[in-house]
Amino acid sequence: METTILTKKDVEKILTMEDTIKAVEHAFEMHGKGLTQMPPKVYLNFDKGDLRAMPAYLEGKAGVKWVNSHPENPKIGLPTVMALLIYNDPETGFPLAVMDAMHITNMRTGAAGGIAAKYLARKNSKVFGFVGCGTQAYTQFMALSMIFKIEEVKAYDINEGNAKKFIEFCESKGVDAKIRGIEEVCDCDVLTTTTPSKKPVVKEEWVSNGMHINAIGADAPGKQELDEKILLRSKIIVDDLEQALHSGEINVAISKGILEESSIHATLGEIIVGKKPGRLSDDEITIFDSTGLAIQDISTASIVYKRAAESDMGIKIKFFDF
Ligand SMILES: NC(=O)c1ccc[n+]([C@@H]2O[C@H](COP(=O)([O-])OP(=O)(O)OC[C@H]3O[C@@H](n4cnc5c(N)ncnc54)[C@H](O)[C@@H]3O)[C@@H](O)[C@H]2O)c1
């Protein structure tokens, strides 16, 4: 029995956003039905960073993502985040594949933003704002552009070079895109925030009724991108309640006692399966608080494994002598 090894280049070649959206929506649906296993992330903490294990099971698919975060790595020419995923057969436990999970993480995060906006944003949303134009902004744009007819992109980043590269990317996809000041960027139908900020970057007075916000950047305790007053005016949907309370956009407001756990409206899965209503009027502000779930990774890995098998891609290794 052989294990397939898939590099980042392999995953980039075979994983489409269309497949990722289907896989991730299915994962949220299973989560909404209570049919997933996803124990809390396990952390090893070091002076310069951490390592996290993210195991999950859903419907015949199982595995674990093993991912680091070392913010000083770029100084020595390494990325901050590197990730591998072991994809197992839950029938026997056999490791079917070991694959890059950096691209999987970016794609599944984009897909989650797209799916959240599909269920929560106003259907006629046309103007899309992006605060933060790094890695995650690209896959957020890719997923949103598969779901909406984007007429205009407005983008802001403290690093103008990153904003410029991002708008060039949007323009290359045929969308009118411009760099704007942060306040003007927030004047939009769907706002996506993807900064690693530890203090609010979006002010309450810039947010108008009817907007949908994908708050993607906060995924660790102490991180936040939105003024807490925005949370108090909005319908908040989380990917997973336990993770969001610990490390999502809401974590700071909850720990300060500004926001009550009981004010969290639903998980995205609950909205998808119809257990809870989504947007009820064009005036509501909806927020999707994304922390990133292991079930998104494993569901996406199952598609990568399937596509790799179909195209005979990857190196096959016999790890064991049976
Ligand atoms: N929710 C999830 O599932 C998920 C998944 C992956 C990454 N993340 C988080 O998303 C954030 C961004 O990740 P990335 O991979 O895109 O990082 P990145 O370093 O590639 O991009 C971050 C961008 O934000 C910009 N930025 C920083 N502070 C800013 C500010 N105050 N205002 C405007 N722009 C600012 C930077 O200049 C950079 O361009 C991180 O916090 C990361 O941990 C979340």
The ligand as an SDF file (V2000), in Angstrom:
LIG
                    3D

 44 48  0  0  0  0  0  0  0  0999 V2000
   -9.6630   32.9810    9.2100 N   0  0  0  0  0  0  0  0  0  0  0  0
   -8.8340   32.1270    8.6430 C   0  0  0  0  0  0  0  0  0  0  0  0
   -9.2020   30.9880    8.3410 O   0  0  0  0  0  0  0  0  0  0  0  0
   -7.4530   32.5710    8.3050 C   0  0  0  0  0  0  0  0  0  0  0  0
   -6.6850   31.7910    7.4210 C   0  0  0  0  0  0  0  0  0  0  0  0
   -5.4250   32.2500    7.0610 C   0  0  0  0  0  0  0  0  0  0  0  0
   -4.9130   33.4350    7.6000 C   0  0  0  0  0  0  0  0  0  0  0  0
   -5.6750   34.1340    8.4910 N   0  0  0  0  0  0  0  0  0  0  0  0
   -5.1860   35.3800    9.0920 C   0  0  0  0  0  0  0  0  0  0  0  0
   -5.3860   36.4150    8.1420 O   0  0  0  0  0  0  0  0  0  0  0  0
   -4.4180   37.4550    8.3570 C   0  0  0  0  0  0  0  0  0  0  0  0
   -3.7310   37.7820    7.0260 C   0  0  0  0  0  0  0  0  0  0  0  0
   -3.0640   36.6410    6.5530 O   0  0  0  0  0  0  0  0  0  0  0  0
   -2.2270   36.7100    5.1790 P   0  0  0  0  0  0  0  0  0  0  0  0
   -1.7800   35.3150    4.9080 O   0  0  0  0  0  0  0  0  0  0  0  0
   -3.0140   37.4150    4.1290 O   0  0  0  0  0  0  0  0  0  0  0  0
   -1.0040   37.6140    5.6390 O   0  0  0  0  0  0  0  0  0  0  0  0
   -0.0970   38.5580    4.7310 P   0  0  0  0  0  0  0  0  0  0  0  0
    1.0580   38.9210    5.5820 O   0  0  0  0  0  0  0  0  0  0  0  0
    0.1500   37.9190    3.4100 O   0  0  0  0  0  0  0  0  0  0  0  0
   -1.0360   39.8520    4.4740 O   0  0  0  0  0  0  0  0  0  0  0  0
   -1.4290   40.7340    5.4760 C   0  0  0  0  0  0  0  0  0  0  0  0
   -1.5790   42.1010    4.8330 C   0  0  0  0  0  0  0  0  0  0  0  0
   -2.1810   42.9890    5.7820 O   0  0  0  0  0  0  0  0  0  0  0  0
   -1.5320   44.2480    5.6650 C   0  0  0  0  0  0  0  0  0  0  0  0
   -1.7490   44.9920    6.8920 N   0  0  0  0  0  0  0  0  0  0  0  0
   -1.1910   44.7800    8.1130 C   0  0  0  0  0  0  0  0  0  0  0  0
   -1.7110   45.6390    9.0130 N   0  0  0  0  0  0  0  0  0  0  0  0
   -2.6020   46.4110    8.3540 C   0  0  0  0  0  0  0  0  0  0  0  0
   -3.4440   47.4800    8.7350 C   0  0  0  0  0  0  0  0  0  0  0  0
   -3.4830   47.9120    9.9760 N   0  0  0  0  0  0  0  0  0  0  0  0
   -4.2350   48.0450    7.7830 N   0  0  0  0  0  0  0  0  0  0  0  0
   -4.2080   47.6070    6.5070 C   0  0  0  0  0  0  0  0  0  0  0  0
   -3.4140   46.5970    6.0790 N   0  0  0  0  0  0  0  0  0  0  0  0
   -2.6250   46.0020    6.9920 C   0  0  0  0  0  0  0  0  0  0  0  0
   -0.0780   43.9090    5.3790 C   0  0  0  0  0  0  0  0  0  0  0  0
    0.6230   44.9910    4.8180 O   0  0  0  0  0  0  0  0  0  0  0  0
   -0.2610   42.7280    4.4130 C   0  0  0  0  0  0  0  0  0  0  0  0
   -0.3560   43.1480    3.0670 O   0  0  0  0  0  0  0  0  0  0  0  0
   -3.4700   36.9270    9.4300 C   0  0  0  0  0  0  0  0  0  0  0  0
   -3.8680   37.4360   10.6860 O   0  0  0  0  0  0  0  0  0  0  0  0
   -3.6980   35.4180    9.3940 C   0  0  0  0  0  0  0  0  0  0  0  0
   -3.3650   34.7940   10.6220 O   0  0  0  0  0  0  0  0  0  0  0  0
   -6.9380   33.7410    8.8320 C   0  0  0  0  0  0  0  0  0  0  0  0
  1  2  1  0
  2  3  2  0
  2  4  1  0
  4  5  1  0
  4 44  2  0
  5  6  2  0
  6  7  1  0
  7  8  2  0
  8  9  1  0
  8 44  1  0
  9 10  1  0
  9 42  1  0
 10 11  1  0
 11 12  1  0
 11 40  1  0
 12 13  1  0
 13 14  1  0
 14 15  2  0
 14 16  1  0
 14 17  1  0
 17 18  1  0
 18 19  2  0
 18 20  1  0
 18 21  1  0
 21 22  1  0
 22 23  1  0
 23 24  1  0
 23 38  1  0
 24 25  1  0
 25 26  1  0
 25 36  1  0
 26 27  1  0
 26 35  1  0
 27 28  2  0
 28 29  1  0
 29 30  1  0
 29 35  2  0
 30 31  1  0
 30 32  2  0
 32 33  1  0
 33 34  2  0
 34 35  1  0
 36 37  1  0
 36 38  1  0
 38 39  1  0
 40 41  1  0
 40 42  1  0
 42 43  1  0
M  CHG  2   8   1  16  -1
M  END
$$$$
